[in-house]
């Protein structure tokens, strides 16, 4: 397995770090879009499953995340993440001009992937979502939504606590421990601007995904407490080729669950890909 680390110039001139893993002769490419406060290095279970099956994997660190430049966890708009992913897509396409490209978005990365698809659906051969939903996972009051909207304009860099409990990510205590000790993970606070952008997503998502036509795979846990609204996903997506799997008892990071469970999830992922290339 070959491993590449590099960077590109993102929107507004920020240096965006990315890495890639290659088999000898790839047959398709997966572009991974990571979640809030996380980074590209937390998807090695996917890498170790798919690269031996001859898939190339590319993943960047969002602006303000991981090894990329930018104020911590900050973006002016979700669209800046989308356009950074478009730049990474162009790098992939240049390196692999004749290969199918699938986008895999997790959690906030699934929101970014959906907005990417809204703008650039014709560029992708398929869309994969995990840890996704149509509602915030914890109850968000109208007052909090109002405050996020207000301060996103007058104090966009001001931060609020996320209240994220790492134990809700996975049943595997090693995954939780590594997450809590990872120096590149920063999920304790979220800027008001990004908070508003994420809340806005939940208001908008159902208004545009019903037009998508590309093949879709959704993999979520039934006990995911960090996002909600998975029960209506099968209704809001209208494409003919859709596979929505809700895994009984699993938490937010289905690819990082205990070994027996994650192997089932990863096999479903690889089987779906094999049927779509």
N, C-alpha and C positions, 0 to 999 in steps of 0.2 A: 504494500500500500504506500503510495507516494503522498506526501503532505506538503502543502504550500502555505506560506504566510506572506501577506502583502497588504497594500493599502491603495485606495484611490481617493480622488478629490470629490467630496460630496457636495451637496447643495450649500451655497454660501461659503464655499471654500474650506470646509472642515475636512480633515484627514479621517477617512473611514477605514478601519482595520477589517480585513477579511481573511479567511482561511479556506482551504479546499483539500479534499482527500480524493485520490484517484485510483482506480484499478488499472491494470495494464491496457485494457481496451474497453473503455466505457460504452454502454449501449444507451444510456439516458443520463440526465442530470437532475438532481434535486436541489433546489434553492431553498434553504431553511431560513425562516424569519422568526427570530427569538422573541421571548416575552419581556415584559416590563422589568427593569432593574437587573436583567440577566445578561448573558453573553453567548457567543457562538460556540464556546467550548463545552457547553452543558448538554450536547446532543450526541455524545460519543456512542451511546447505545444504538442510535440510528446508523451512525457511521459504520460501526462494527458489524451491523447486520447487512447493510446494503452494499457497501463497497466490495465485499467478497462475491456479491451477486452481479458485479460489473456495473454498478451505478457510481457516478461521480457526485460528490456532495460539495456544495459551496454554501458558506454562511458568513455574514458580516456581523460586526458589533454595531448596533444603532448608535447614532450620534449621542454623545453624553452617556454612553454605556461601555462597559468592558474596556478595551484598549483603543477605542476611537476618541477623537477629540470632541470637545463640546462641554457645556455645563451639565453637571450630573443630572441625568434623567430628564433633560429639558429638550423640547422642540417647540417651535412657534405653532406648528400645525402638524397633524398626522401625515399630511401630504408630503412633508419633508422626508419622513421615513419612506414613503412610497417612492419618491423620486430618487432617493439613495438606492433603493432596491432596483429601480430601473437601470441605474448606472452599473450595478453589479450584474444585472441581467445582460447588459451589453457586453461586459467582460466575458461572461460565460458564452454568449453567442459567438463572440469572436474566436474563442478557444475551441468551441464545439459547434460549428455552424450547421451541421447536419443532424444533430441529436435532439430528440424530444426533451423539453424542459418542463418539470413539474415544480410548483411552489408549495412548500409545507410551512404553514404558519401556526405557531403555538401561542395561546392566550392573547396578549396584546398583539403579538405577531400575527394571529389569525385576523384581527381587525385590519392590520396593515395589508395583509394578503388579500382581503376582500376588497379594500379600496383600490389596490393594485389591479385586481381583476376587473373592477368597474371601469378603469381607465384603459387597461391593456389586455383584455381577455384574449384577444387574437394571438398574443405572444406565447400563451401557455398551452400545454397539452393536457393539463389537469391540475386540480386544486385539492390540497389536503389540509384539513384543519383539525387541531386538537386543543383541548382546554378552552373551547369557544362557547359562545352563548349569545343570548339576546337581552340579558339583564345583568346588572352588577350583582356580584355574588352575595354581598351583604346589603342590608337595607340602607338605602341612601335617602335621607329626608329631603323634602322640597327645600328646606332652609339650606341644607348643605349644597344642593344643586345651585340654588340662587347665589350662595357665597362663592362657589367655584366659578360661576359665570361672571360675577362682579369682579373678583380679584384676578381672574385671568386677564382682565383688561387693565386694571389699575396697579396690580402688583403681581405680574405673571410669574416671577421667579420665587415668590413666597411659597413655602412648602407646608404641606399638611401631612400628618402621620397616615400611613396606609393601614396600620393595624394588622399587617399580614403575618400569619402564623405559619412558619415553615413546616410544621407538622401536618398541615393540610395539603402539602404537595404530594406526599407519597407515604405508603405504609412501610417503606424500607428505611429503617433508622439511619443507615449509612448515607443514603441520599440526603436526608434531612441534615445530618451532621456536616456533610461536605458543603451543602448549600449555606449553612450558617457560618462556616469557616472560610468560605470562598472570598478572597479579597476583591474579586471583580464583581461580586453581587452586591447591589445596593437597592434594597426594596423597602427600607423603613420609612422613607418620605417621598412624596410626589409633588412636583411643582404645581401651582394652581392652574397654570396654562395647560399642562398635559392632563390634569384631572378633568378640566372642562372638555378637552378634546375627546377623551375617552367616554365621558358621559354623553357627549353629543353623538358619538358612534351608536350608542344603544338606542337613541331616538331615531337614527337614520337608517340603520341596517336593513330593516324590513321593507324600506321604500325602494331599494335598488337591486337586491340579490335575486329577486324573482325573475329578472331578465337574463340571468346567466345561463349559458348553454354548454359550457365545458364540463367534462366529467368531474365528479366531486366525491371525495372520501372524507367523512367526519368520524373522528375517534375521540370519545369523551367518557369520563367516569361518572357513574350514577351518583356518587357521593362527592362530587366536585362542589366545594363550598365557595370557591373564588369567582366562579362565573355561574350564571343561572339562565334559565329559559331554554335549555336544550330540548325540552319536550315539544317545542314548536318548530324545530329546525326542519323536520321532514315536510312541514307545510309551507315554509317560506321559500324553500328552494324548489324551483319548478322544472329544472332540467331533467331529461329522461334518464340520464346515466348518473344516478346518485346512490351512494352507499353510506348510510348513517348508522354507526355502531355505538351503542351506549353500554359500557362494560359495568356489569353489576358489582357494586362495592368499591370501585376504584376511585382514587382521588384525582387531583388536577393534572399531574404530570404522568399520563398513562404510559409513556415510553420509559419512565424512571421508576415504575412500581417494582415490587418484589419480583424476583427472577421468573417464577412460574407465570405470573400475570403479564409481565412485560413481554415475555417471549410469545405469548398468545397475541398481544397487540402488534408486535413487530412482524409476526408472521402474516397477520391480516394486512398489514401495510405492504409487505413484499408481494403477497399474492395479488393484491389489487394492482400494484404497479406492473406485475408480470402480465396482467390481463389488459393493460392499457398502453403497451408499447408495441 
